[in-house]
Amino acid sequence: MNFQQKRLYLKIQSYCARAERCEQEVTEKLSLWGAQPADISGFVELLYADGFIDHGRYARLFTSDKFRLQKWGKLKIAHHLKAKGIAKTHIEAALLTEIDADAYEQTVHELAQKKLAALAETMATPQKKQKLLQYLLQKGYEPAMAQKELTRLLR
């Protein structure tokens, strides 16, 4: 490794140390910094070996953060992880370990109540149902769960 490559590798290590990164993010950043494709693949291998990239850990932290902080549902989380090139096994494991079933149901209930309260009182019930369903689906909750919540709130 020449001086320029060592410098770039230290820079990408620093980038990975600041926050959890996946291979796709690292590759994009290295390309942006002007690294050669051969160097990129070598750097990625070294980052895996040094523990800077770990897709299982990335999936767990991403899942936990998106659920706790942004109240995303499992479908949206899984879609975003898949788009980042994370393996299905890592995604499934993260969804199982990081999202408690009771907390998941409680979150969808709280989101639905909050959205229902924000909808205009003059709006007809079918319109409220449509808006509420659309909101929950957009947040990434399963259609059956969203429908169950609608039934519970708008009897």
C-alpha positions as CSV (number, residue, x, y, z in Angstrom):
1,M,0.0,0.0,0.0
2,N,1.5,3.3,-1.0
3,F,1.2,6.5,1.0
4,Q,-1.9,7.8,-0.8
5,Q,-3.7,4.5,-0.3
6,K,-2.8,4.3,3.4
7,R,-4.1,7.8,3.8
8,L,-7.4,6.9,2.1
9,Y,-7.7,3.8,4.2
10,L,-7.3,5.7,7.4
11,K,-9.8,8.2,6.2
12,I,-12.4,5.5,5.5
13,Q,-11.6,3.8,8.8
14,S,-12.4,7.1,10.5
15,Y,-15.7,7.4,8.5
16,C,-16.7,3.9,9.6
17,A,-15.7,4.6,13.2
18,R,-18.1,7.6,13.5
19,A,-21.2,5.6,12.7
20,E,-22.2,2.1,11.7
21,R,-21.8,1.7,7.9
22,C,-22.6,-1.0,5.4
23,E,-20.6,-2.0,2.4
24,Q,-22.7,0.0,-0.1
25,E,-22.2,3.3,1.9
26,V,-18.4,2.7,2.2
27,T,-18.1,1.9,-1.6
28,E,-20.1,5.0,-2.5
29,K,-17.9,7.2,-0.2
30,L,-14.7,5.8,-1.6
31,S,-15.9,6.4,-5.1
32,L,-16.8,9.9,-4.2
33,W,-13.3,10.4,-2.8
34,G,-11.8,9.2,-6.1
35,A,-10.6,5.8,-5.2
36,Q,-9.9,3.3,-7.9
37,P,-12.2,0.2,-8.2
38,A,-9.4,-2.2,-7.3
39,D,-8.5,-0.1,-4.2
40,I,-12.1,0.0,-3.2
41,S,-12.5,-3.8,-3.2
42,G,-9.2,-4.1,-1.2
43,F,-10.3,-1.5,1.3
44,V,-13.7,-3.2,1.8
45,E,-12.0,-6.6,2.4
46,L,-9.7,-5.0,5.0
47,L,-12.6,-3.2,6.7
48,Y,-14.5,-6.5,7.0
49,A,-11.4,-8.1,8.5
50,D,-10.8,-5.3,10.9
51,G,-14.4,-5.3,12.1
52,F,-15.4,-1.9,10.7
53,I,-18.1,-3.4,8.5
54,D,-20.5,-6.0,9.9
55,H,-23.8,-6.4,8.2
56,G,-25.5,-8.2,11.0
57,R,-24.5,-5.4,13.5
58,Y,-25.5,-2.8,10.9
59,A,-29.0,-4.4,10.4
60,R,-29.6,-4.6,14.2
61,L,-28.6,-1.0,14.8
62,F,-30.5,0.3,11.8
63,T,-33.7,-1.6,12.8
64,S,-33.5,-0.4,16.4
65,D,-32.9,3.2,15.5
66,K,-35.6,3.4,12.8
67,F,-38.2,1.7,15.0
68,R,-37.5,3.6,18.2
69,L,-36.8,7.0,16.8
70,Q,-38.8,7.3,13.6
71,K,-41.5,4.7,14.4
72,W,-41.1,2.8,11.1
73,G,-42.8,-0.5,10.6
74,K,-41.1,-3.8,9.7
75,L,-41.9,-3.6,6.0
76,K,-40.2,-0.2,5.6
77,I,-37.2,-1.2,7.6
78,A,-36.8,-4.4,5.7
79,H,-37.2,-2.5,2.3
80,H,-34.5,0.0,3.2
81,L,-32.1,-2.7,4.5
82,K,-32.6,-4.7,1.3
83,A,-31.9,-1.6,-0.8
84,K,-28.6,-1.2,1.0
85,G,-27.6,-4.8,0.0
86,I,-28.1,-6.4,3.4
87,A,-28.7,-10.2,3.3
88,K,-32.2,-11.4,4.0
89,T,-30.9,-13.5,6.9
90,H,-29.5,-10.4,8.6
91,I,-32.7,-8.5,8.0
92,E,-34.9,-11.2,9.5
93,A,-32.7,-11.7,12.5
94,A,-32.6,-7.9,13.2
95,L,-36.4,-7.6,13.0
96,L,-36.8,-10.6,15.4
97,T,-34.3,-9.4,18.0
98,E,-34.7,-5.7,17.9
99,I,-38.5,-5.2,17.8
100,D,-40.5,-6.5,20.7
101,A,-44.0,-7.7,19.5
102,D,-45.8,-5.8,22.3
103,A,-43.9,-2.6,21.7
104,Y,-44.6,-2.9,18.0
105,E,-48.4,-3.2,18.6
106,Q,-48.3,-0.3,21.1
107,T,-46.4,1.9,18.6
108,V,-48.9,1.3,15.8
109,H,-51.7,2.0,18.2
110,E,-50.1,5.3,19.4
111,L,-49.4,6.4,15.8
112,A,-52.9,5.6,14.7
113,Q,-54.4,7.5,17.7
114,K,-52.2,10.5,17.1
115,K,-53.0,10.6,13.4
116,L,-56.7,10.2,14.0
117,A,-56.7,13.1,16.5
118,A,-54.9,15.3,13.8
119,L,-57.5,14.6,11.2
120,A,-60.3,17.1,10.8
121,E,-63.4,16.4,12.8
122,T,-65.6,17.4,9.8
123,M,-64.1,14.6,7.7
124,A,-66.4,11.7,7.0
125,T,-65.5,8.3,8.5
126,P,-64.6,6.6,5.2
127,Q,-62.2,9.4,4.4
128,K,-60.7,9.1,7.9
129,K,-60.3,5.4,7.4
130,Q,-58.6,5.9,4.1
131,K,-56.2,8.6,5.4
132,L,-55.3,6.5,8.5
133,L,-54.7,3.3,6.5
134,Q,-52.6,5.2,4.0
135,Y,-50.5,6.7,6.9
136,L,-49.9,3.4,8.6
137,L,-48.9,1.7,5.3
138,Q,-46.6,4.5,4.5
139,K,-44.9,4.1,7.8
140,G,-44.2,0.5,6.9
141,Y,-46.8,-1.4,9.0
142,E,-48.3,-4.6,7.6
143,P,-51.7,-4.2,5.9
144,A,-53.4,-6.7,8.3
145,M,-52.1,-4.9,11.3
146,A,-53.1,-1.5,10.0
147,Q,-56.6,-2.8,9.2
148,K,-56.9,-4.3,12.7
149,E,-56.0,-1.0,14.2
150,L,-58.5,0.8,12.0
151,T,-61.3,-1.5,13.1
152,R,-60.3,-1.0,16.8
153,L,-60.3,2.8,16.5
154,L,-63.2,3.5,14.2
155,R,-66.0,1.2,15.2
